[in-house]
Amino acid sequence: MLNKTSAKFSNKIKPAFLGTLPTQFLDTPKGLDLHILSLSNIVEVKQLHKIIDALALINDVHIIWTHIGGGAGFDEFAAKAKNKLKDKTNIRYQLLGAKHKTEVYELLQSADYHCL
């Protein structure tokens, strides 16, 4: 991005590593399951219910989905996940709720996630 801006703005634009540390690298996960991590407050504008809807459509891939984040809509979100994914033998999920930033960093470094 920085190489596409005018030189006069180069001192005003800088990368912002939101939710990660600039030097943080994750190892390539191992195993047969696709491990997905979502990390967000549960608010309507994020449309997190679409993750549940998408997972409900998948039948031929084994997926582990972990969600970190809470909010006023957490109980409704958890109920929707339980309802739509209850018969999916290929989908495992865990809704961890709100976590402190340091706990999130520890989870990112200790678990094998394929995508965030």
C-alpha positions as CSV (number, residue, x, y, z in Angstrom):
1,M,0.0,0.0,0.0
2,L,2.7,2.4,0.9
3,N,4.4,2.1,-2.5
4,K,1.2,3.2,-4.2
5,T,1.0,6.6,-2.5
6,S,2.6,9.9,-3.2
7,A,5.9,10.5,-1.5
8,K,4.4,13.5,0.3
9,F,2.1,11.2,2.2
10,S,4.7,8.5,3.1
11,N,5.3,10.0,6.6
12,K,1.5,10.0,7.3
13,I,0.7,6.4,6.4
14,K,1.9,3.4,8.4
15,P,0.7,-0.2,8.8
16,A,-1.5,-1.0,11.8
17,F,-1.2,-4.6,13.0
18,L,-4.7,-4.9,14.4
19,G,-5.1,-7.9,16.6
20,T,-1.6,-9.2,16.0
21,L,1.9,-8.4,16.9
22,P,4.1,-7.1,14.0
23,T,6.6,-9.9,14.4
24,Q,4.1,-12.7,15.0
25,F,4.3,-15.6,12.6
26,L,2.2,-18.8,12.8
27,D,3.4,-22.2,11.8
28,T,1.6,-24.0,9.1
29,P,-1.0,-26.2,10.8
30,K,-0.9,-29.9,10.6
31,G,-3.7,-32.5,10.4
32,L,-6.6,-33.3,8.3
33,D,-9.2,-30.9,9.6
34,L,-9.5,-27.3,8.4
35,H,-9.3,-25.1,11.5
36,I,-10.9,-21.7,11.2
37,L,-10.7,-19.0,13.8
38,S,-13.1,-16.0,13.9
39,L,-12.3,-13.2,16.2
40,S,-14.8,-10.4,16.7
41,N,-17.4,-8.9,19.0
42,I,-20.8,-10.3,18.2
43,V,-22.6,-7.4,16.8
44,E,-25.0,-7.4,13.9
45,V,-22.8,-5.3,11.6
46,K,-20.2,-8.0,11.6
47,Q,-22.7,-10.5,10.1
48,L,-21.1,-13.4,12.0
49,H,-24.2,-15.5,11.5
50,K,-23.0,-16.0,7.9
51,I,-20.2,-18.2,9.2
52,I,-22.8,-20.5,10.7
53,D,-24.8,-20.5,7.5
54,A,-21.8,-21.3,5.4
55,L,-20.7,-24.1,7.7
56,A,-24.2,-25.6,7.6
57,L,-23.8,-26.0,3.8
58,I,-20.5,-28.0,4.0
59,N,-20.7,-31.8,4.0
60,D,-17.4,-33.1,2.6
61,V,-14.7,-31.2,4.6
62,H,-14.0,-31.8,8.3
63,I,-13.8,-28.4,9.9
64,I,-13.0,-27.1,13.4
65,W,-14.3,-23.6,14.0
66,T,-13.3,-21.6,17.0
67,H,-14.9,-18.2,17.7
68,I,-13.4,-15.7,20.2
69,G,-15.5,-12.8,21.1
70,G,-18.6,-11.9,23.0
71,G,-21.2,-9.3,23.2
72,A,-24.9,-8.7,23.8
73,G,-25.8,-11.1,20.9
74,F,-23.7,-14.1,22.2
75,D,-26.5,-16.2,23.5
76,E,-28.5,-15.8,20.3
77,F,-25.4,-16.5,18.3
78,A,-24.6,-19.7,20.3
79,A,-28.2,-20.9,19.9
80,K,-28.1,-20.4,16.2
81,A,-24.9,-22.4,15.9
82,K,-26.3,-25.2,18.0
83,N,-29.5,-25.3,16.0
84,K,-27.9,-25.2,12.5
85,L,-24.8,-27.3,13.2
86,K,-26.2,-30.0,15.6
87,D,-26.4,-32.7,12.9
88,K,-23.2,-31.9,11.1
89,T,-20.8,-34.7,12.0
90,N,-18.0,-33.0,10.0
91,I,-18.2,-29.7,11.8
92,R,-16.9,-29.2,15.3
93,Y,-17.0,-25.8,16.9
94,Q,-16.3,-23.9,20.1
95,L,-17.5,-20.5,21.1
96,L,-15.0,-19.2,23.6
97,G,-16.7,-15.8,24.4
98,A,-14.8,-12.7,25.2
99,K,-11.1,-13.1,26.0
100,H,-8.4,-10.6,27.2
101,K,-5.9,-9.6,24.5
102,T,-3.1,-11.6,26.1
103,E,-5.3,-14.7,26.1
104,V,-6.0,-14.2,22.4
105,Y,-2.3,-13.9,21.6
106,E,-1.6,-17.1,23.5
107,L,-4.3,-18.9,21.6
108,L,-3.0,-17.6,18.3
109,Q,0.5,-18.9,19.1
110,S,-0.6,-22.3,20.6
111,A,-3.2,-23.5,18.2
112,D,-3.0,-24.6,14.6
113,Y,-5.4,-22.3,12.7
114,H,-5.5,-22.4,8.9
115,C,-7.3,-19.1,8.5
116,L,-8.5,-16.2,10.5
